[in-house]
Amino acid sequence: MTRQSMYNAQCTMYNKQQNDNKTKCHPERSEEYRRCRFQYSAVPVNEVFFSYQGEGIYAGLPQIFVRFSGCNLRCNYCDTAKALTVNKDSQYFTAQALYEYICDVYERNKKFFFLKKGSKPSVSFTGGEPLLYADFLKELITKYFKNKFSVYMETNGTLPEMIKKIYNYCDVVAMDIKFKSACKKDLFNLHKKFLNVCKNKTFIKTVITEDTEKEEFVKAVNLTAGISNQIKFIIQPSGFNEVINKKVFEFYSTAAAKLKDVRILPQLHKLWKIF
């Protein structure tokens, strides 16, 4: 049996169960979502693909991307709306099936990975919000990865209890600090708890829009500096216009005064027109 047929066979019954289930699963409806999360021993995946990292301090490096369906936030600048909810297009994967799929994608694209001795190809878990499935991720990584892949966790940094479950198995945690101006919620208490768990493996991303307020940006800088001024801090413009450019340059000076490593980095995948 080929890997393709193996993971297809393993997932068929889960996808059928999901399609037959008339109660749709929406992460924002916490009780309904909680029931759906634990209903299956498989999780909803939007897509698995090879590309180059488009954000943060690892921008430009080849990765295998696993994009989960479902998110606990609704940010107004989100560029992956297709993964916000678990819907009829989501495909359910068991841990073994997803591992086999990741291996397939890597084998088809390994020529693009120029790995130094002792290094491993990187798998980016993204979404949506991958930490909604922390228990599944722990099983996947500990049972199947076995030092074959490195783990790059992309997260909105609002689920501190979930990152505790898999922190030891992550190589990099790319954590967003979300602003109320974009997400309609004050999330700084959660961000503080989250960052205290994984400060030694984390870099921070802050997305700057026309609505971003200086006060909330300063609060993000102070939060980060209060935990460690060694944490790398990325200022990510959501677009390019006079208003955003002015904010970004002003904010850089504010952050660089308190943190050791501050960078302004755009999203490369938008320039490449890859979404």
C-alpha positions in Angstrom: 0.0 0.0 0.0 1.4 3.4 -1.0 1.5 6.3 1.5 -1.1 8.0 -0.5 -3.6 5.1 -0.3 -2.7 4.6 3.4 -3.6 8.0 4.6 -6.6 8.1 2.3 -7.9 4.9 3.8 -7.3 6.0 7.3 -9.1 9.3 6.8 -12.1 8.2 4.8 -14.3 7.2 7.7 -13.5 10.4 9.6 -14.3 12.7 6.7 -17.6 10.8 6.2 -18.5 11.1 9.8 -17.9 14.9 9.6 -19.9 15.3 6.4 -22.8 13.3 7.9 -22.7 15.3 11.1 -25.4 17.9 10.7 -24.1 20.0 13.6 -21.4 22.1 12.1 -18.3 22.9 14.2 -17.6 26.6 14.8 -14.6 27.5 17.1 -16.3 30.7 18.3 -19.2 28.6 19.8 -17.1 27.2 22.7 -19.4 24.4 23.9 -20.3 23.1 20.5 -16.6 23.3 19.4 -15.4 21.5 22.5 -17.7 18.6 21.8 -16.6 18.4 18.2 -12.9 18.6 19.1 -13.0 15.4 21.1 -15.6 13.6 18.9 -13.0 12.1 16.6 -9.4 10.9 17.0 -8.6 13.0 13.9 -8.4 16.8 13.4 -9.6 19.1 10.6 -6.8 20.2 8.2 -7.3 22.9 5.6 -4.2 22.1 3.6 -0.7 20.7 3.6 1.9 22.1 1.2 5.5 23.0 0.5 6.5 26.7 0.3 8.9 29.2 1.7 8.3 30.9 5.0 6.9 34.4 4.3 7.0 36.0 7.8 9.3 36.7 10.7 13.0 35.9 11.3 12.9 32.7 9.3 11.4 34.4 6.2 12.7 32.8 3.0 13.4 29.4 4.3 11.8 26.2 2.9 9.1 24.5 5.0 6.3 22.0 4.9 3.1 23.9 6.0 0.3 22.2 7.8 -2.7 24.5 8.0 -5.4 23.5 10.5 -9.0 24.6 10.3 -10.5 26.6 13.1 -9.5 29.7 15.0 -10.5 31.2 18.4 -10.0 34.8 17.1 -11.3 37.0 14.3 -8.6 39.6 13.4 -9.6 42.1 10.8 -6.4 41.7 8.8 -6.5 37.9 8.6 -5.3 36.7 5.2 -6.3 33.0 5.7 -10.1 33.4 6.2 -10.5 30.0 4.5 -9.1 28.4 7.7 -11.1 30.3 10.3 -13.8 27.7 10.7 -14.2 23.9 10.5 -16.4 23.4 7.5 -17.4 20.9 4.8 -14.1 21.5 3.0 -12.0 20.5 6.0 -10.3 17.1 5.7 -9.9 15.0 8.8 -6.5 13.4 9.5 -5.4 10.9 12.1 -1.9 11.5 13.5 -0.5 8.6 11.5 -2.2 9.8 8.3 -1.0 13.3 8.7 2.5 12.2 9.3 2.4 10.1 6.1 1.1 13.1 4.2 3.8 15.3 5.5 6.4 12.7 4.5 4.9 12.6 1.0 5.1 16.4 0.6 8.6 16.4 1.8 9.8 13.6 -0.5 8.3 15.4 -3.5 10.1 18.6 -2.5 13.3 17.5 -0.7 15.4 18.9 -3.6 14.6 22.4 -2.3 15.9 21.7 1.2 19.7 22.2 1.4 20.2 20.8 4.8 23.5 21.1 6.8 24.7 18.0 8.6 22.6 17.4 11.7 19.7 19.7 10.6 16.2 18.6 9.8 13.5 19.9 7.4 11.1 22.2 9.1 7.3 21.7 9.5 5.3 24.8 10.2 2.0 24.2 12.1 -0.3 27.1 11.3 -3.9 27.9 10.8 -6.3 28.9 11.9 -4.9 28.2 15.3 -2.9 25.0 15.6 -2.9 25.0 19.4 -6.6 24.2 19.5 -5.3 20.7 18.7 -2.4 20.5 21.2 -3.2 17.0 22.3 -3.2 15.8 18.7 0.0 17.6 18.0 1.7 16.1 21.0 0.8 12.6 19.7 1.9 13.4 16.2 5.3 14.8 17.2 6.2 12.4 19.9 5.0 9.2 18.2 5.9 9.8 14.6 8.4 12.6 14.0 11.2 10.9 15.9 13.8 13.6 15.0 12.9 13.5 11.3 11.4 17.0 11.3 11.9 20.2 13.3 8.7 21.8 14.7 7.9 25.4 13.9 4.7 26.5 15.8 2.8 29.5 14.5 0.3 30.8 17.1 -1.8 33.7 18.2 -0.4 33.3 21.7 -3.7 33.1 23.5 -3.7 29.5 24.7 -1.0 29.2 27.4 -2.4 26.0 28.8 -2.1 24.4 25.4 1.4 25.5 24.7 2.5 23.9 28.0 1.5 20.5 26.6 3.9 20.7 23.6 6.4 23.4 24.4 9.2 20.8 25.0 8.7 19.4 21.5 8.8 22.7 19.6 12.0 24.1 18.1 10.5 27.5 17.3 7.4 29.3 18.5 6.3 32.2 16.3 3.9 34.1 18.6 1.7 37.0 17.6 0.8 39.8 20.0 -2.8 40.7 19.0 -4.1 44.2 19.4 -7.6 45.1 20.5 -7.8 47.5 17.5 -7.7 44.5 15.2 -9.2 41.7 17.2 -11.8 43.5 19.4 -10.4 41.8 22.6 -7.8 42.7 25.2 -5.5 39.6 25.1 -2.5 40.9 27.0 -3.0 38.8 30.1 -3.1 35.7 28.0 -0.1 36.8 26.0 1.9 37.4 29.2 1.1 33.9 30.5 1.9 32.4 27.1 5.2 34.2 26.8 6.3 33.2 30.2 5.9 29.6 29.2 7.9 29.7 26.0 10.2 32.8 26.2 13.3 30.8 25.3 12.0 29.5 22.0 9.8 32.4 20.9 10.0 35.4 18.6 7.2 38.0 18.6 5.2 39.3 15.6 3.1 42.4 15.8 0.9 43.3 12.8 0.6 47.0 12.2 -2.5 48.4 10.5 -3.9 51.9 9.9 -5.9 51.4 13.2 -3.1 50.3 15.4 -2.8 52.6 18.4 0.6 53.7 19.8 -0.6 52.9 23.3 -1.2 49.2 22.5 2.0 48.9 20.7 3.9 50.3 23.6 2.1 47.9 25.9 3.3 45.0 23.7 6.9 46.3 23.9 6.7 46.7 27.6 5.2 43.2 28.0 8.0 41.6 26.0 10.8 43.6 27.6 9.4 42.8 31.1 9.9 39.1 30.4 13.2 39.3 28.4 14.7 42.0 26.3 16.5 39.3 24.3 13.2 38.1 22.6 13.3 39.0 18.9 10.5 41.4 18.0 9.1 41.7 14.5 7.1 44.7 13.3 5.0 43.5 10.4 3.2 46.1 8.3 -0.2 44.9 7.0 0.3 47.0 3.9 2.2 49.8 2.4 0.8 53.3 2.5 1.7 56.6 4.1 -0.2 56.0 7.3 1.2 52.5 8.0 4.7 53.5 7.0 4.7 56.4 9.4 3.5 54.2 12.2 6.0 51.4 11.5 9.0 53.7 11.5 7.9 55.5 14.7 7.1 52.2 16.4 10.5 50.8 15.5 12.2 53.5 17.5 10.0 52.8 20.5 10.7 49.1 20.4 14.4 49.4 19.7 14.9 51.5 22.8 13.9 48.6 25.0 14.6 45.4 23.1 17.9 44.0 21.7 16.6 42.7 18.3 13.8 44.6 16.5 13.1 44.3 12.8 10.6 45.6 10.3 9.7 42.8 8.0 6.8 42.6 5.4 5.0 39.4 4.5 6.9 37.9 1.6 4.1 35.6 0.5 2.0 38.6 -0.3 4.7 39.9 -2.6 5.0 36.5 -4.1 1.2 36.3 -4.3 1.1 33.0 -2.5 -1.8 32.5 -0.1 
